[in-house]
C-alpha cells in the first residue's frame, strides 16, 4: 500500500476548489453583472411610467399594453435566440443582443407616440428574450454537475439585487432634472442605454464558447475541467430532434413547474409594495424602499443556501418542490392575515422559499438527462418560455381577481397555491423513497 491514492485525491480536491473559484470570479460574476444590467433595463419603465404616460397621453390600459408588448416579444423570440446562439456562438449572439438593448433604450428616450412606445418595448423584449435560457445553458456548459446549482444561484442572485438597487438608481436619475435638454424620464432611458453598448463590445471580446479557449485557466486546469465535463458528454449520442424532445415527459414536468414557480412568484412582487406602504405610510420613500428590500433579501438568501445544500447532497427535485411549497404556504397565510409586521416576516419566508426553488431548478434538466447527456439550449428555451407565460398570467390574474373581489387577498392566495402545486409536478415520484433518484453526478437511479 502506498499513499499515492490519497495524494491524488488531495490534489483532485485542491484542483476542484481552485477551478470552482475561478469559474465564479471569471464566469459567474460577469454573467451576473450582465443579468443585473438586464434586470434594470426591465424595471426602469415602472419608475418612468407616470411622467411618460402624462407626456404621451397614455391611459392606464394603454401603458399596461406597452408593458405586455415586452412580454409578448419575449415569449415569441426565446426559441429563435436559442437557435442563433447555437449556430453563431456566444460572442456574436451577446454582442448583437446587447446592442439591440441599447438601441431600444435610445429609442425610448425619443418616443413621441403611443405606437412608438409599443414598438420600442417590443424591440426590448425581442432583444432580451434569449438572455435567461442562453445564460442557463452557457453556465451548464462550463460547470460540472457538482457545482452547477451554486453557479446558477450566483447568476440568479443578480435579479433581486437589481430590484433593490434599480429603484434608487432610477429615482436618482429622475431627480437630476433636465439633462441634454430632455425631460427627466427621457434622460434616464438615454443614460441607462449607454452601458449596454459598452458591455456589448466587451462581451464580444471576453466570452468564449468552450473551456479550452479560456485565457483565465492554465493548460492543466483546462484539461482537468474538460475531463470533468466529459463525464456528461463522452457517451452522448446525436442530439435529440425537436420531435423527440417534445415527447420527453421531463420537458413538460420542468416546463409546468417553471410556469407555476414564475406565476406564483408574481404574488410576492405585486403585493409587496402595497403592503409596505400600509406598514410605513408616514415614512419617506427611502424608508419604504428599505423595508421592501427585506423580503427580497430572503429571496437572495434562499438562492444561496439551498443551492449549496443541493450541490452537497446531490438531490434536486425535493430541493425545488419543498422550497416552492414552503414559500407558497407562507404567502398563503400572509394573504389571509392582511396587514401587520408579522406579514412582513411571512413575506421574507415566502421570498426565501421562492428563491430557494429558483436557485436549484435549472440544475434539474441536466440531472435528468433531458434531451441527452447535455441538455440542448432549445430545451432550456422552451422551458423558459413557460416561465415567461407566467409573467403574463400572474399579473393578469391579480387584476382579474382584484376586479371581482375588490381585494388582493384572494388573488395572492390563488397564486400561492400554484407554488404549492409545483411540489407535486416536479417531485410527485419522490415521496416514499428513502433515497433520491438523482445523485450528485446527475446519474439516475431507478427506484
C-alpha positions, 0 to 999 in steps of 0.5 A: 500500500502506498499513499499515492491514492490519497495524494491524488485525491488531495490534489483532485480536491485542491484542483476542484476548489481552485477551478470552482473559484475561478469559474465564479470570479471569471464566469459567474460574476460577469454573467451576473453583472450582465443579468443585473444590467438586464434586470434594470433595463426591465424595471426602469419603465415602472419608475418612468411610467407616470411622467411618460404616460402624462407626456404621451397621453397614455391611459392606464390600459394603454401603458399596461399594453406597452408593458405586455408588448415586452412580454409578448416579444419575449415569449415569441423570440426565446426559441429563435435566440436559442437557435442563433446562439447555437449556430453563431456562438456566444460572442456574436449572439451577446454582442448583437443582443446587447446592442439591440438593448441599447438601441431600444433604450435610445429609442425610448428616450425619443418616443413621441407616440403611443405606437412608438412606445409599443414598438420600442418595448417590443424591440426590448423584449425581442432583444432580451428574450434569449438572455435567461435560457442562453445564460442557463445553458452557457453556465451548464456548459462550463460547470460540472454537475457538482457545482452547477446549482451554486453557479446558477444561484450566483447568476440568479442572485443578480435579479433581486439585487437589481430590484433593490438597487434599480429603484434608487438608481432610477429615482436618482436619475429622475431627480437630476432634472433636465439633462441634454435638454430632455425631460427627466424620464427621457434622460434616464432611458438615454443614460441607462442605454449607454452601458449596454453598448459598452458591455456589448463590445466587451462581451464580444471580446471576453466570452468564449464558447468552450473551456479550452479557449479560456485565457483565465485557466492554465493548460492543466486546469483546462484539461482537468475541467474538460475531463470533468465535463466529459463525464456528461458528454463522452457517451452522448449520442446525436442530439435529440430532434425537436420531435423527440424532445417534445415527447420527453415527459421531463420537458413538460414536468420542468416546463409546468413547474417553471410556469407555476414557480414564475406565476406564483412568484408574481404574488410576492412582487405585486403585493409587496409594495402595497403592503409596505406602504400600509406598514410605513405610510408616514415614512419617506420613500427611502424608508419604504424602499428599505423595508421592501428590500427585506423580503427580497433579501430572503429571496437572495438568501434562499438562492444561496443556501439551498443551492449549496445544500443541493450541490452537497447532497446531490438531490434536486427535485425535493430541493425545488418542490419543498422550497416552492411549497414552503414559500407558497404556504407562507404567502398563503397565510400572509394573504389571509392575515392582511396587514401587520409586521408579522406579514412582513416576516411571512413575506421574507419566508415566502421570498426565501422559499421562492428563491430557494426553488429558483436557485436549484431548478435549472440544475434539474434538466441536466440531472435528468438527462433531458434531451441527452447527456447535455441538455440542448439550449432549445430545451432550456428555451422552451422551458423558459418560455413557460416561465415567461407565460407566467409573467403574463398570467400572474399579473393578469390574474391579480387584476382579474381577481382584484376586479371581482373581489375588490381585494388582493387577498384572494388573488395572492392566495390563488397564486400561492397555491400554484407554488404549492402545486409545483411540489407535486409536478416536479417531485410527485415520484419522490415521496416514499423513497428513502433515497433520491433518484438523482445523485450528485453526478446527475446519474439516475437511479431507478427506484 
